[in-house]
Amino acid sequence: MTKSRVEAFREAAKNYTAKMTASREVARDALQAEGVYRSNGTLTPAYSTNAQEYAGFLHETAQGKKVQTGK
């Protein structure tokens, strides 16, 4: 990827982030559209991970171990 393409991507990502974080409502709607949140505000099963399991995942990946993701 050329330097100009990287810069174009960064600018597009910055603009998207600004748009999607303009308000809580916009951010929530975007997360619901992407399947992260349900309409009642809870995480969907694909994003619900036991905190201890997640901490273990972070620890192992920080040590450079390859870990299996998903179920």
C-alpha contacts under 8 A as a table, 3 or more apart, distances in Angstrom:
res1	aa1	res2	aa2	distance
1	M	5	R	6.24
1	M	6	V	6.65
2	T	5	R	5.20
2	T	6	V	6.32
3	K	6	V	5.08
3	K	7	E	6.23
4	S	7	E	5.05
4	S	8	A	6.10
5	R	8	A	4.95
5	R	9	F	6.11
6	V	9	F	5.09
6	V	10	R	6.18
7	E	10	R	5.03
7	E	11	E	6.16
8	A	11	E	5.15
8	A	12	A	6.16
9	F	12	A	5.04
9	F	13	A	6.05
10	R	13	A	5.06
10	R	14	K	6.05
11	E	14	K	5.04
11	E	15	N	6.18
12	A	15	N	5.12
12	A	16	Y	6.09
13	A	16	Y	5.05
13	A	17	T	6.03
14	K	17	T	5.16
14	K	18	A	6.20
15	N	18	A	5.12
15	N	19	K	6.19
16	Y	19	K	5.09
16	Y	20	M	6.03
17	T	20	M	5.14
17	T	21	T	5.96
18	A	21	T	5.39
18	A	22	A	6.00
19	K	22	A	5.37
20	M	23	S	7.51
20	M	26	V	5.82
20	M	27	A	5.19
20	M	30	A	6.80
21	T	24	R	6.83
21	T	26	V	6.57
21	T	27	A	5.28
22	A	26	V	6.55
22	A	27	A	7.33
23	S	26	V	5.31
23	S	27	A	6.26
24	R	27	A	5.11
24	R	28	R	5.96
25	E	28	R	5.12
25	E	29	D	6.07
26	V	29	D	5.14
26	V	30	A	6.18
27	A	30	A	5.13
27	A	31	L	6.26
28	R	31	L	5.13
28	R	32	Q	6.13
28	R	37	Y	7.48
29	D	32	Q	5.06
29	D	33	A	6.08
30	A	33	A	5.04
30	A	34	E	6.26
31	L	34	E	5.11
31	L	35	G	6.26
31	L	36	V	5.19
31	L	37	Y	5.64
32	Q	35	G	5.06
32	Q	36	V	5.67
32	Q	37	Y	4.70
32	Q	38	R	5.86
32	Q	39	S	6.80
33	A	36	V	7.69
34	E	37	Y	7.95
35	G	38	R	7.21
35	G	44	T	6.81
36	V	43	L	5.85
36	V	44	T	5.61
36	V	46	A	7.59
36	V	47	Y	6.26
37	Y	40	N	7.88
37	Y	41	G	5.83
37	Y	42	T	5.65
37	Y	43	L	4.55
37	Y	44	T	5.54
38	R	41	G	5.37
38	R	42	T	5.49
38	R	43	L	6.09
38	R	44	T	6.04
39	S	42	T	7.52
43	L	46	A	7.92
43	L	47	Y	5.89
43	L	48	S	5.77
44	T	47	Y	5.51
44	T	48	S	6.19
45	P	48	S	4.96
45	P	49	T	7.91
46	A	49	T	7.89
49	T	53	E	6.88
49	T	54	Y	6.39
50	N	53	E	5.22
50	N	54	Y	6.21
51	A	54	Y	5.03
51	A	55	A	6.11
52	Q	55	A	5.03
52	Q	56	G	6.26
53	E	56	G	5.14
53	E	57	F	6.24
54	Y	57	F	4.91
54	Y	58	L	6.20
55	A	58	L	5.12
55	A	59	H	6.15
56	G	59	H	5.03
56	G	60	E	6.11
57	F	60	E	5.25
57	F	61	T	6.10
57	F	67	V	7.22
58	L	61	T	5.25
58	L	62	A	5.97
59	H	62	A	5.18
59	H	63	Q	6.45
60	E	63	Q	5.17
60	E	64	G	6.58
60	E	65	K	5.44
60	E	66	K	7.61
60	E	67	V	7.26
61	T	64	G	4.97
61	T	65	K	5.21
61	T	66	K	6.51
61	T	67	V	6.94
62	A	65	K	7.45
